[in-house]
Amino acid sequence: MKSVPEFRARKGKAPISMVSAYTHWEGRFLAESPVDCVLVGDSVATVLDGEPTTFAATAEVMARHTASIARGLGEPGERKLLVADFPFLTARRGLASAIDTAALLLRAGAHAVKIEGVDGHADVIAHLVQSGVPVMGHLGLTPQSVHAMGG
């Protein structure tokens, strides 16, 4: 799967596999795997850097790891679908900040961005989509809400 339209076309028809990855080497491995799409998760902060939460994954950190994975996945037109997490509170800093973050992640090689939770993000999501940025939601267990969930 190499595009957002392919992703949408599979909805409800076939399972879609996605894995989190953070490094160039993982990208190279995944390029040859049957995995459909790759998420550069803000969990990079906890998994690679040993941080207690995902909060340390700034936009710059996410862009650096997105670019690394993108290079590992191969040439731009041949890559698997690559999704990058919006860092903690990025969607809450206003529309201009959201566009700047999305542009940074897309320039790094992401095909879409993922925003954790939906409550209170409708205006940002609408603005990003109207601006041509594919947005994926993240519902369920939301690590960015660790403190609100009690630890």
C-alpha positions as CSV (number, residue, x, y, z in Angstrom):
1,M,0.0,0.0,0.0
2,K,1.6,3.2,-1.1
3,S,-1.0,5.9,-0.9
4,V,-3.9,7.3,1.1
5,P,-6.4,6.4,-1.6
6,E,-5.2,2.7,-1.5
7,F,-5.6,2.8,2.3
8,R,-9.2,4.2,2.0
9,A,-10.1,1.6,-0.7
10,R,-9.2,-1.3,1.6
11,K,-11.4,0.0,4.5
12,G,-13.9,-2.7,5.4
13,K,-12.7,-5.0,2.7
14,A,-9.4,-6.4,3.9
15,P,-7.3,-6.2,7.1
16,I,-4.7,-3.5,7.1
17,S,-1.4,-4.1,8.9
18,M,0.5,-1.2,10.5
19,V,3.7,-1.3,12.6
20,S,5.5,1.4,14.5
21,A,9.1,2.0,13.6
22,Y,11.8,4.7,14.3
23,T,15.0,4.0,12.4
24,H,16.5,3.8,8.9
25,W,17.3,0.1,9.5
26,E,13.7,-0.7,10.4
27,G,12.6,1.1,7.3
28,R,14.8,-1.0,5.1
29,F,13.5,-4.2,6.8
30,L,9.9,-3.1,6.4
31,A,10.3,-2.1,2.8
32,E,10.7,-5.9,2.0
33,S,8.0,-7.0,4.4
34,P,4.3,-7.7,3.8
35,V,3.3,-4.9,6.3
36,D,0.9,-2.4,4.6
37,C,1.9,0.8,6.3
38,V,4.4,2.2,8.8
39,L,3.7,4.6,11.7
40,V,6.5,6.8,13.1
41,G,5.1,6.9,16.6
42,D,5.8,9.5,19.3
43,S,6.6,6.4,21.3
44,V,10.1,6.9,19.9
45,A,10.6,8.9,23.1
46,T,9.9,6.0,25.4
47,V,11.2,3.2,23.2
48,L,14.5,4.6,21.9
49,D,15.2,7.4,24.4
50,G,14.0,5.9,27.6
51,E,11.7,8.8,28.5
52,P,8.9,8.1,30.9
53,T,6.2,9.4,28.5
54,T,5.9,10.3,24.8
55,F,6.0,14.1,25.6
56,A,9.6,14.4,24.7
57,A,8.9,13.6,21.1
58,T,8.9,17.1,19.6
59,A,8.0,18.0,16.0
60,E,11.7,18.1,15.2
61,V,12.3,14.6,16.8
62,M,9.3,13.2,14.8
63,A,10.6,14.8,11.6
64,R,14.1,13.4,12.0
65,H,12.7,9.8,12.6
66,T,10.2,10.2,9.8
67,A,12.9,11.1,7.4
68,S,15.1,8.2,8.6
69,I,12.3,5.7,8.1
70,A,11.3,7.3,4.7
71,R,14.9,6.8,3.4
72,G,14.8,3.2,4.6
73,L,11.5,2.5,2.9
74,G,13.0,3.5,-0.5
75,E,12.3,6.0,-3.3
76,P,9.4,8.4,-2.7
77,G,7.0,6.9,-5.3
78,E,7.7,3.3,-4.2
79,R,7.4,3.6,-0.4
80,K,4.8,2.0,1.8
81,L,2.3,4.3,3.3
82,L,4.1,6.3,6.0
83,V,2.2,8.0,8.8
84,A,3.8,10.3,11.4
85,D,2.4,11.1,14.9
86,F,1.6,14.6,15.8
87,P,3.5,15.3,19.0
88,F,1.8,16.0,22.3
89,L,-0.2,19.3,22.3
90,T,0.7,20.2,18.7
91,A,-2.9,20.1,17.7
92,R,-3.8,22.4,20.6
93,R,-1.4,25.3,19.6
94,G,-3.7,26.7,16.9
95,L,-4.1,26.2,13.2
96,A,-0.9,27.9,12.1
97,S,1.2,25.6,14.4
98,A,-0.7,22.5,13.1
99,I,0.0,23.4,9.5
100,D,3.7,24.1,10.3
101,T,4.0,20.7,12.1
102,A,2.1,18.9,9.3
103,A,4.4,20.5,6.6
104,L,7.5,19.5,8.6
105,L,6.3,15.9,8.8
106,L,5.2,15.7,5.2
107,R,8.5,17.2,4.0
108,A,10.3,14.6,6.0
109,G,8.5,11.9,4.0
110,A,5.2,11.2,5.7
111,H,2.1,10.6,3.6
112,A,-0.3,11.4,6.4
113,V,-0.3,12.5,10.0
114,K,-2.0,10.9,13.0
115,I,-3.6,12.9,15.7
116,E,-4.3,11.3,19.1
117,G,-7.9,11.6,20.3
118,V,-10.6,13.6,18.6
119,D,-12.2,15.7,21.3
120,G,-11.4,19.3,20.7
121,H,-9.4,18.7,17.5
122,A,-12.3,19.0,15.0
123,D,-11.3,22.5,13.8
124,V,-7.6,21.5,13.4
125,I,-8.5,18.3,11.6
126,A,-10.8,20.1,9.2
127,H,-8.2,22.8,8.5
128,L,-5.5,20.2,7.8
129,V,-7.7,18.1,5.5
130,Q,-8.9,21.2,3.7
131,S,-5.3,22.2,3.3
132,G,-4.5,18.8,1.6
133,V,-3.0,17.0,4.6
134,P,-4.3,13.4,5.1
135,V,-5.2,12.9,8.8
136,M,-5.6,9.7,10.6
137,G,-7.3,9.5,14.0
138,H,-6.1,7.5,17.0
139,L,-8.8,6.3,19.4
140,G,-8.7,4.0,22.3
141,L,-5.6,3.8,24.5
142,T,-4.0,7.3,24.0
143,P,-0.6,7.5,25.6
144,Q,-0.6,11.3,25.3
145,S,-3.4,11.3,27.9
146,V,-1.3,9.4,30.5
147,H,-1.6,12.1,33.2
148,A,-5.4,12.5,32.6
149,M,-5.8,8.8,32.9
150,G,-4.1,8.8,36.3
151,G,-0.5,7.9,35.6
